[in-house]
Amino acid sequence: MESPSDFVMVQPSRIGRGVFARVKLEPGQCVGFLEGRTIVDPAYRSRYAVNLGCGHFLEPVEPFACLNHSCEPNCQLFYEDRGPDRPAETLWVEVLRHIQPGEELTIDYEWSADWAIPCSCGNPRCRGWIVAEYELEKLTSGPESR
């Protein structure tokens, strides 16, 4: 398989650094696998780590450590489902819609309400929070809403 650097590059974005397309990308296309350090610790906490399940977390390295959030993403993380008692080992970035050269690649972080922070993705359908859509109600209803 080709290297992620054949498809993407890290460069400045409006919120720091981001991952941008080098070439036109098509829906369903895999642009690369996430690599990095795996931490085995159910209590581990990091805003950048990907939860692999079973107390395993992946701290990704570039380029995909720089994937920014959007409430309307153009990419998604996929993983090999190994069952409820085994952590994912292989994660990859797959394109959801056509992406033009120079366009930033984004994913929906889908954080739990406990980790939510205000969102600045700028999308017209922004939820206002970096949070999983099904967790949004926890932030927007009742006296305990933020």
NUNU-488898 format. One record per residue: z, y, x of N, C-alpha, C, O, CB in turn. Coordinates in steps of 0.001 Angstrom, whole numbers, plus 500000, padded with zeros to 6 digits. Atoms other than C-alpha are relative to their C-alpha. Glycine has a CB too. Layout:
BEGIN
ZYXZYXZYXZYXZYX
...
//
This chain:
BEGIN
500000498811500847500000500000500000500000501238500882500531501243501992501222500006499042
500028498740499275499366503535501079501393500609500082502280500262499303499034500976499335
498729499297499814502210505740502279500132501109498959499125501668498524500105500586501437
499832498855500907503756508322499921499373501275500554498929502130499787501478500237499729
500567498783499416502524510950502390498503500117499743497929501191499918500265500034501494
501410499925500400498974510042501317499853500716498665498796501279498379499387498594499914
500053499462501353499820511282497809500800501281499810500411502145499025500487498978499045
499083498890500252502661513801498086500462500650501294500326500090502382501204499521499206
499415499262498877504262516397500351501208500764499491501274501117498314498961500969500653
498830499194500328507586518221500388499715501424500453499288501660501583501302499434500674
500183498590499663507363521996500277500920500845499126501524500328498186498515500432499818
499127499151500805509269524970498894499585499998498529498401499989498193499992501426500542
500229499900501446509652525077495103500814501180499498501498501848500273500394498666499245
499266498850500538511126527657492784501505499788500013502257500741499807499546500291498589
498556500269499960514541525935493076500403499277501285501302498435501266500418499166498783
499676500639498722514624524888496728498784499308500556497766499942500834501148499001499841
501141500789499530512376522091497919499600499027498903500434498600498104500338499239501324
500500500913501013510206519861495776498924499103500568498501499264501713499466500767498807
501061500934499641507629517083495891498742500441499260498762500615498042500388498511499646
501239499494500569504038518211495320498852499038500286498825498370501320499682501395500554
501153500885499868500794516307494806499038500522501064498709501708501090499276499857498652
501059499688499033498331516252497706498622499796499375497653500472499720500146499125501265
501256500414500623495639514683495530500210499907498495501342499988498017499503498637500579
499896500214501440494875514206491843500667498642499768500293497641500380498587500068499308
499272501223500315497265511606490398499754499631498540499661500503497675501520500168500278
500342500509501325496572509439487354501202499342499326502068498802500014498847499005500099
498920500687500711498923508127484639500079498525500402499059497847500524499798500120498483
499776501386499609500448504785485636499921499750501494500228498649501950499020499136499319
500137500155498555499831505371489338501372500014500671502215500856500360499108501112500581
498787500010499176502630504449491744499736500870501217498774500639501950500408498537500423
500195499117498848503027507213494335500906499642501166500787500228502242500239501435499597
499171500447498890505665505456496416501321499415499550501736499562498400500252501135500936
498712500645500234508921503560496668501113500853500574500946501483501619500031498590500616
498844499280499492512329505154497067500643499179501096500888497983500937501012500304498873
499299500619498891513939504365500376501206500846500326501260502027499980499082499835501235
498806499269499620517301505344501746501148499069500286500962497873500509500386500973498924
498780500746499697520849504227502326500628499510498708500810500279497764501000500870500795
499326500575501158522484501872499839501504500025500241501986499607501294499506498550499727
498537499938499942526173502449499159500538499039498946500125499082497787500534501473499764
499372500929500936528259499694497578501428500465499809502304500178500624499942498512500516
498699499439500308531213501447495981499966500515498572499361501558498320500384501130501000
500041499568501394531764501705492218500529501416499778500179502048498781500784499045499161
499434498658500144533694504973492755499150501072500676499509502249500626501400500031500571
500842499046499270530892506631494788499446501057499048499015500734497941498842499269500720
500516498902500806529834510039493457499116500894500858499507501319501945501154500814499374
500944499108499345526821512099494469498986500445498964498537499633498155499304499309501214
501010499504500936524431514299492506498602499523500371497686499631499555500030501521499952
501331500392499540521516512915494524499783498503500007498642498051500108499761500535501368
500122501455499946522232509188494483499434499461498688499671500010497612501367499354500299
500546500706501154520376506867492141500898498795499751501153498003500659498497499567500232
499134501113500355522615504414490310499149498738499855498273498677498992500784500298498688
500747501251500030521268500905490969500671498955499124500116497881498894499832499461501400
499230500944500803523921499235488795500941499186500863500767499100502079499073499075499231
499042500886499329526813496943489702500713500675501164501040500017502152499295498761500497
499283499287498941528491499644491823499165500294501230499721500637502274501188499217500407
500914499709498897525424500108494069499280501316499720498855501569498592498975498842500200
500676498715500110523893503547494711499040500159501167499304499678502269501020501165499962
500977499726498953520842504656496677499951501493500251499678502277499342498601499461499617
500183498605499568520878507938498604498596500069500588498384499670501732501115500465501061
501379500024499527517127508491498884499738500976501140500453501962501316499073500303498865
500476499118498928515352510050501860498695500636499531498130500249498508499798499211501356
501261499330500337512322512331501815498860498995500011498884498046500796499707501157500987
500189498803500805510009512710500176500761499992498677501016501051498103498553500181499728
499507500074501373511629511436496989501433500485499818501901500584498684499902498601499519
498700499339500120515068512884497765499816501414499440500771502021498956500722500049501378
500286498626500436513387516187496833499377500068498613498901501129498210499082500671500989
500524499967501372512229515185493335500919500847499131502115500571499034499865498559499414
499219499131500867513383517912490980499949499521498563499054498772498170499500501433500092
499885500343501414514429517536487350499103500883499144498871502050499461501449500125499539
500629499250501078512405518597484333500330499292498694500387498064498639498449500122500209
499767500578501325513185518094480656498713499410499422498768498626498474500566501063499047
501308500569500351509443517298480282499337499550501307498418500212501787499090501053499218
500475500410498682508757515328483482498560499477499976498033499092498932500917498937500561
501334500579499877505371514227484760500035498655500736499002498009500908499071500973500731
499810501285499319506781511185486606501279499352499494502090499988498821500052500185501547
498799500733500396509427508542486033500343499002501103499461498470501778499795499272498626
499553501051499090511518506252488214499974498681499250500436498588498113501426500297500562
499997501351500547510957502580487558500701499093500987500761499393502180498556499498499705
499329500950499133512857499624488927499800498591499485499492498363498316501485500323500109
500084501419500317512757495873488998501307499610499320502374499723499925499734499131501287
498803500408500734515192494616486331500390498597500442499667497627500211499763500051498460
499542501288499464517187491844487942501112499395499157501728498412499568500481500168501433
498953500522500867519608491274485084501256500833500085501397501659500986500310498566500351
498815499139500095522974492757484134500990499851501151501803500749501370500708499720498723
499016500213498934524906491305487084499424500180501397500070499824502382500585498623499882
500629499805498697522490492229489881499417501405500077498705501825499165498902498937500250
500527498637499885521667495725491141498488499991500227497933499024500749500699500749501145
501421499829499713518085496972491258499819500104501509500670500665502200499424501261499278
500289499900498567516529496647494708498774500845500279498693501493501323499808498622500592
501258499305499789513099498191494291499831501078498942499801500790497746498815499015499970
500237498870500897512584501643492789498726500700500438498459500824501633501209500991499997
501219499298499667509302503501492593499773501147499033500335501184497939498812499047499990
500364498841500800507869506750491260498630499724499401497665499433500108500001501319500853
501261500244500704505179506330488620499623501250499213500480501909498624500113498763499054
500540498818500652502980509075487178499896499767498489499419498719498054498619500361500590
500041500087501462503282509732483406498768500662499380498311500254498312501238500628499426
501175499283500512500341512128482945499182500484501195499644500406502333500417501207499073
500839499500498915497487513605484977500733501121500749501325502011500139498638500508499450
499383498984499143498782515678487900498926500495500965498244499705501618501256499426500780
501007499391499139496567518090489801500559500255501399501771500409501554499493501309499384
499539499653498655496721518739493574500771501322499981500343502291499353498806500092500974
499165498801499937499450521288494301501052500080498914501938500932498984499144501206499927
499020500004501090501411520494491116501262499262500440501192498250501137499405499344498725
498727500634499647505100519643491493500227498745499153499977498744497948501171500993499811
499606501223500693506194516105490597501452500150499588502285500604500373499793498733500898
498636499897500506509313515973488439500369498732499247499507497996498766500157501234499089
499468501104500790511520513365486806501115500558499121501626501649499377500522498831500916
498837499645500821514171513539484081501192499283500617501238498053500624499800499601498468
498841500614499344517478512956485867500830499156499033501455498181499450500877501077500622
499279500761501029519044511709482598501465499743500366501962498625500228499301498674499760
498590500127499640522601512373483790500858499811498764500464500163497653500468501227500780
499026500106501085525609511517481682500582501392499730500496502282500575501136498971500356
499408498712500359527371514372479879501109500396500975501362501585501168500552499950498574
498929499710499037530204514091482423499472500701501252500222501410501923500712498709500396
500601499424498794527800515177485202499098501187499690498583501816500615499208498944500740
500974498990500402525721517695483227500268501366500623501411501798500769499989500126498502
499960498615499530524933521106484680498896500755499259497955500134498765499815500094501575
501056499236500660522873523948483196498637499737500653498533499597501872500327501502500039
501357500290499527519130523333483497499214501295500148499360502223499353499273499035499032
500887498852499804516631525819484861498572499526500241497838500117501034500483500870501183
501331500566499764513480523697484639498879500925499526497751500833500010499878498659499303
501006499048500464511662526463482757499028499445498984498125500162498552499240500507501150
500896500597500975509946524069480371500301500552498609501470500747498276500125498465500015
499754499496501358509483525380476805500893499072499165501549499535498232498677500201499285
499174500958500739511237522210475547501278499648500774501854498578500580499195498723499705
498797500228499201514149522533477989501204499766499091501387500469498097500263501196500941
498793500320500767517377520985476660501149500956500321502149500986499603500432498562500279
498944499077499605519444523647478451500999499383500963501778500095501597500719500495498787
499089500741499126521334520983480399499238498889500710498309498307500149501189499416499194
500511501195499330520452518389482996500894498865499539501987498641500061499990500147501591
499227501047500666521614515503480872499015499082499280497930499516498892501055500608498995
500821500918500790520176512421479188499906500533498578500889501033498033500590498554500015
500200499462501346518714513386475824501000499417499006501485500133498130498577499719499526
499048500628500922520981510891474032501442500448500250502311500180499421499910498488500119
498666499483499689524031512528475709500138501486499642501239502033499695500305499794501483
500000498559500246523072516101474746500988500399498912501645501434499028498610500461499618
499094499675501105525082516038471516501443500156500482502197500947499914499926498917498920
498634499875499456528280515590473562500252501391500559501395501843500618500240498953501096
499852498666499420527611518998475112499830501123498992500247502253499242499014500181501104
500367498939500928526465520878472042500696499933498645500383500727497759498542499973499789
499324500082501294528772519802469213501516499983500185502030499508501198499543498748499231
498544500053499991532424520247468432500657501003500906499983501677501686500439498661500387
499254499017499212535158522343470032499990499694501497500239500582502311501427500069499510
499997500340498578534867520455473316498668500271500677498512499977501862500363498554500178
501306499726499391531254521562473868500161501077501063501042501934500984498958500440498926
499903499083498848530647523487477064499491501353499685499504502234500545499253499465501173
//
